[in-house]
Amino acid sequence: MKINMNKIDRALRLLVATALIVLIISRSLSGAWEIVLWIVSIIFISTAFIGNCPLYKLFGINTGSRKKPIIMKYSAQKGFYEEI
Protein backbone atom coordinates (compact mmCIF):
# COMPACT_ATOMS: atom_id res chain seq x y z
CA MET A 1 0.00 0.00 0.00
CA LYS A 2 1.32 3.42 -0.91
CA ILE A 3 1.44 6.06 1.81
CA ASN A 4 -0.81 9.02 0.97
CA MET A 5 -0.75 10.88 4.32
CA ASN A 6 2.01 13.07 5.72
CA LYS A 7 3.17 13.11 9.35
CA ILE A 8 1.06 16.11 10.34
CA ASP A 9 -2.08 14.54 8.92
CA ARG A 10 -1.37 11.30 10.76
CA ALA A 11 -0.69 13.11 14.05
CA LEU A 12 -3.92 15.10 13.76
CA ARG A 13 -5.87 11.89 13.19
CA LEU A 14 -4.35 10.35 16.31
CA LEU A 15 -5.13 13.50 18.28
CA VAL A 16 -8.76 13.56 17.13
CA ALA A 17 -9.15 9.82 17.80
CA THR A 18 -7.75 10.27 21.31
CA ALA A 19 -10.12 13.16 21.97
CA LEU A 20 -13.07 11.07 20.77
CA ILE A 21 -12.08 8.14 22.98
CA VAL A 22 -11.78 10.45 26.00
CA LEU A 23 -15.21 11.85 25.18
CA ILE A 24 -16.66 8.34 24.99
CA ILE A 25 -14.97 7.12 28.17
CA SER A 26 -16.14 10.17 30.14
CA ARG A 27 -19.70 9.08 29.33
CA SER A 28 -20.56 12.37 27.67
CA LEU A 29 -22.26 10.45 24.88
CA SER A 30 -24.27 7.27 24.81
CA GLY A 31 -26.29 5.13 22.47
CA ALA A 32 -25.79 5.34 18.73
CA TRP A 33 -23.40 8.30 18.95
CA GLU A 34 -21.08 6.29 21.16
CA ILE A 35 -20.93 3.44 18.65
CA VAL A 36 -20.39 5.80 15.71
CA LEU A 37 -17.56 7.60 17.51
CA TRP A 38 -15.89 4.29 18.43
CA ILE A 39 -15.95 3.31 14.75
CA VAL A 40 -14.59 6.70 13.65
CA SER A 41 -11.85 6.50 16.28
CA ILE A 42 -10.80 3.03 15.16
CA ILE A 43 -10.73 4.14 11.52
CA PHE A 44 -8.67 7.24 12.38
CA ILE A 45 -6.17 5.25 14.45
CA SER A 46 -5.77 2.52 11.84
CA THR A 47 -5.32 4.95 8.93
CA ALA A 48 -2.86 7.00 11.00
CA PHE A 49 -0.69 3.94 11.68
CA ILE A 50 -0.97 2.55 8.16
CA GLY A 51 -0.47 5.95 6.52
CA ASN A 52 -3.04 5.27 3.83
CA CYS A 53 -6.54 6.75 3.69
CA PRO A 54 -8.93 5.10 1.21
CA LEU A 55 -10.98 8.30 0.91
CA TYR A 56 -7.85 10.22 -0.07
CA LYS A 57 -7.28 7.74 -2.87
CA LEU A 58 -10.91 8.00 -3.97
CA PHE A 59 -10.70 11.80 -4.20
CA GLY A 60 -7.13 11.88 -5.55
CA ILE A 61 -5.63 13.57 -2.48
CA ASN A 62 -2.03 12.81 -1.58
CA THR A 63 -0.38 14.63 1.30
CA GLY A 64 2.26 11.94 1.87
CA SER A 65 4.77 12.39 -0.89
CA ARG A 66 6.35 15.37 -2.45
CA LYS A 67 7.51 15.45 -5.99
CA LYS A 68 11.12 16.21 -6.72
CA PRO A 69 11.54 19.95 -7.29
CA ILE A 70 12.12 20.97 -10.86
CA ILE A 71 15.50 22.57 -11.42
CA MET A 72 15.77 24.73 -14.49
CA LYS A 73 18.91 25.86 -16.29
CA TYR A 74 19.14 28.58 -18.88
CA SER A 75 20.66 27.48 -22.15
CA ALA A 76 22.18 30.46 -23.95
CA GLN A 77 22.59 28.48 -27.16
CA LYS A 78 18.96 27.42 -27.27
CA GLY A 79 17.66 30.68 -25.81
CA PHE A 80 15.33 29.16 -23.21
CA TYR A 81 15.26 27.38 -19.86
CA GLU A 82 15.40 23.63 -19.79
CA GLU A 83 14.87 21.08 -17.04
CA ILE A 84 18.00 19.47 -15.61
HELIX and SHEET records of a PDB file:
HELIX    1   1 LYS A    7  ILE A   25  1                                  19    
HELIX    2   2 ALA A   32  ILE A   50  1                                  19    
HELIX    3   3 PRO A   54  PHE A   59  1                                   6    
SHEET    1   A 2 MET A  72  SER A  75  0                                        
SHEET    2   A 2 PHE A  80  GLU A  83 -1                                        
END                                                                             
